[in-house]
Structures are given as C-alpha cells and as structure tokens.
C-alpha cells in the first residue's frame, strides 16, 4: 500500500511574519526591489493577502524600522552603570546597521520612532537619571551618542558598498593621478590604514569619558 505524505501546513500570516520576511528580502535583494507582489511570492501567498496586516508599502517599511529597533532593544538592556548602558546602546545600533545594510537607511528616511526605540531610550534615560544625571543632560548625551553611532555605521555601509569616502584602500585608489607623493602618503595613512571598528570605539570612549553629571 502506497501512502503519500500530507502537505506541510503553511505557517499563518501575521504582521510580524510579514515584516520579518520583508527584512530578509531587503537583506537578500535590496530595498529597491521590494514590492508587495514579490513579498507575497516569497511568502507563497497572493499580494492582496498582505493588506490584511499591513496597510500599504509605507506601513510595511515602518514595520521594517520597528524590527530593526527591536534588535537594538534586545541587544542593549539598560544597567545600573548608565555609561556602559549607553555604550551597549551605541554598539547595538551600529551592529544592527551592519547586519542589515540594505535596510538601514530606513531608520532615518521613514521618519518614525517605533515603540522598541522609545522603550529602549526610556530605559537608558531612566538608568542615567537614577544615577544622578539630570534628565535634560541624559537625553542630550544619549541623543548625541545615537547620532554618532548611526552616522558612523551608515558611513561604514556606504563606503563598504563602493561609494566614495575615506575607507581602507591603497593610495592609488584614494587620490587622483599626479598628486604629490607626500600628499598621497597622507591619504594612505589617514584613510587607507583606517580601522572602522577601532575608530568607532575610540570615538565612543572619548564621548563617554568626556561627559559627567
């Protein structure tokens, strides 16, 4: 007697599943290629089925931003040592951008602050205030550190994709033909020998050491 295996049940659609699939699609194929039709095909459903959970593509992209911030929140728990908490927040933000380079620009371009971002920020601000940091300073310092982390990470991503910038390269790639050798040597050291990870930690350390209640 020949038996046939029953078809594997399809996981039900949810907003979370759709958003996670969108992040994976963008990671794999790039942001420009994302469409509701293509995402539906990835999930093996018709595109119209997605609209029960996301209002439109803009809403979907807002969900992607929320998912990125959820990764930051999960990796950067606040601690009683607020400086270390701020450090972990900056590192988690940078690592999330590096993990999702094709989607990272949405963090700024979508113009939203999703709940995971707000919860994470509130937790770190609360920890700093409990340690005696005035609330206005706690916000200003975390805002500055977040801008630093996000800006350097987006630059890393841009330069890593071949766009112009001060990235590790040989002098011949960094300067125009005919530039004097002594100036080419400056480019070789200043940019060509740069270490983005070490540079980020240096800047972050300087910022954290330089602030006090």
C-alpha positions in Angstrom: 0.0 0.0 0.0 1.4 3.3 -1.1 0.9 6.3 1.2 1.5 9.9 0.4 2.8 12.4 2.9 0.3 15.0 3.9 1.3 18.5 2.7 3.1 20.5 5.3 0.8 23.1 7.0 1.7 26.6 6.0 2.5 29.0 8.8 -0.3 31.5 9.3 0.2 35.0 8.1 0.8 37.6 10.8 2.1 41.2 10.7 5.3 40.0 12.4 5.9 37.2 9.9 5.4 39.6 7.0 7.7 42.2 8.4 10.5 39.7 9.1 10.1 38.3 5.6 10.4 41.9 4.3 13.7 42.4 6.3 15.0 39.1 4.9 14.0 40.1 1.3 15.7 43.5 1.6 18.8 41.9 3.1 19.0 39.5 0.2 17.7 41.5 -2.8 18.0 45.1 -1.8 15.4 47.8 -0.8 14.7 49.0 -4.4 13.5 45.5 -5.4 10.9 45.1 -2.7 7.3 45.1 -3.7 4.1 43.7 -2.2 3.9 41.3 -5.1 7.4 40.0 -4.7 7.0 39.7 -0.9 3.8 37.8 -1.4 5.6 35.4 -3.7 8.3 34.9 -1.0 5.6 34.0 1.5 3.7 31.9 -1.1 0.6 34.0 -0.9 -1.1 36.5 -3.1 -0.1 40.1 -2.6 -3.6 41.1 -1.6 -3.4 38.8 1.4 -0.7 41.0 2.9 -3.1 44.0 3.1 -5.0 42.4 5.9 -1.9 43.0 8.1 -0.1 46.0 6.5 -2.0 49.0 5.1 0.4 49.7 2.3 4.1 49.6 1.4 4.8 52.6 3.6 3.3 50.8 6.6 5.4 47.7 5.7 8.6 49.8 5.7 7.6 51.3 9.1 7.4 47.7 10.3 10.9 47.1 9.0 12.2 50.0 11.0 10.4 48.7 14.1 12.0 45.3 13.6 15.5 46.8 13.3 14.9 48.8 16.5 13.6 45.6 18.2 17.0 44.1 17.5 18.7 47.1 19.2 16.4 46.9 22.2 17.1 43.2 22.6 20.8 43.7 22.5 21.1 46.8 24.7 19.5 46.3 28.0 19.9 49.2 30.4 22.0 48.6 33.5 22.8 50.4 36.7 26.1 51.5 35.1 24.5 54.0 32.8 27.7 54.7 30.8 28.0 51.0 30.0 24.3 51.1 29.1 24.9 54.0 26.7 27.9 52.1 25.2 25.9 49.0 24.6 23.1 51.1 23.0 25.6 52.7 20.6 27.2 49.3 19.8 23.9 47.6 19.3 22.7 50.4 16.9 25.9 50.2 14.9 25.8 46.4 14.7 22.2 46.4 13.6 23.0 48.7 10.7 26.0 46.5 9.7 23.7 43.4 9.9 21.1 45.0 7.7 23.0 47.4 5.4 20.3 47.4 2.7 17.5 48.3 5.1 19.5 50.6 7.5 18.7 53.8 5.6 15.0 53.4 6.5 15.9 54.2 10.2 16.2 57.8 9.1 14.2 58.0 5.9 11.0 56.7 7.3 10.9 59.4 9.9 9.3 57.3 12.7 10.3 56.3 16.2 8.7 52.9 16.8 7.9 51.6 20.2 11.0 49.4 20.6 13.1 52.5 20.1 11.2 54.5 22.6 11.2 51.7 25.2 15.0 51.3 24.8 15.7 55.0 25.0 13.4 55.4 28.1 15.2 52.5 29.9 18.6 54.1 29.4 17.4 57.6 30.3 15.8 56.1 33.5 19.1 54.4 34.4 21.1 57.6 33.9 18.6 59.7 36.0 18.6 57.2 38.8 22.4 57.6 38.9 22.0 61.4 39.3 22.2 62.6 35.8 19.7 65.5 35.1 17.1 64.3 32.7 17.8 67.0 30.1 21.5 66.0 30.0 20.7 62.3 29.9 18.6 62.9 26.8 21.1 65.2 25.2 24.0 62.8 25.8 22.1 59.7 24.5 20.8 61.6 21.5 24.4 62.7 20.6 25.8 59.1 21.1 22.9 57.7 19.0 23.7 60.2 16.2 27.3 59.3 16.3 26.6 55.5 16.2 24.1 55.8 13.4 26.1 58.2 11.4 29.4 56.2 11.5 27.5 53.0 10.8 25.8 54.4 7.8 29.1 55.7 6.5 30.6 52.3 7.0 27.8 50.8 4.9 28.1 53.4 2.2 31.9 53.0 1.9 31.7 49.3 2.0 29.4 49.3 -1.0 32.0 51.1 -3.0 30.7 54.7 -2.7 33.2 57.4 -2.3 34.6 58.1 1.1 37.5 57.6 3.5 37.6 53.8 3.5 40.5 51.4 3.8 42.2 51.4 0.3 45.5 51.8 -1.3 46.8 55.3 -2.1 46.4 54.8 -5.8 42.6 54.3 -5.3 42.2 57.3 -3.0 43.9 60.2 -4.9 43.9 61.5 -8.5 46.8 60.8 -10.7 49.6 63.3 -10.3 49.0 64.1 -6.6 52.5 64.6 -5.0 53.8 61.5 -3.2 54.0 63.2 0.2 50.2 64.0 -0.1 49.4 60.5 -1.3 51.2 59.2 1.8 48.8 61.2 3.9 45.8 59.6 2.2 47.4 56.2 2.7 47.7 56.6 6.4 44.6 58.7 7.2 42.2 56.7 5.1 44.0 53.6 3.7 45.1 52.4 7.1 41.9 53.2 8.9 40.1 50.5 11.1 36.4 51.4 11.3 35.8 49.2 14.4 38.7 50.7 16.3 37.8 54.2 15.2 34.3 53.8 16.4 35.3 52.5 19.8 37.9 55.3 20.1 35.2 58.0 19.4 32.7 56.3 21.7 35.2 56.1 24.5 36.1 59.7 24.2 32.5 60.8 24.3 31.7 58.7 27.4 34.7 59.8 29.2 34.0 63.4 28.4 30.5 63.5 30.0 29.8 63.9 33.6 26.7 64.9 35.6 
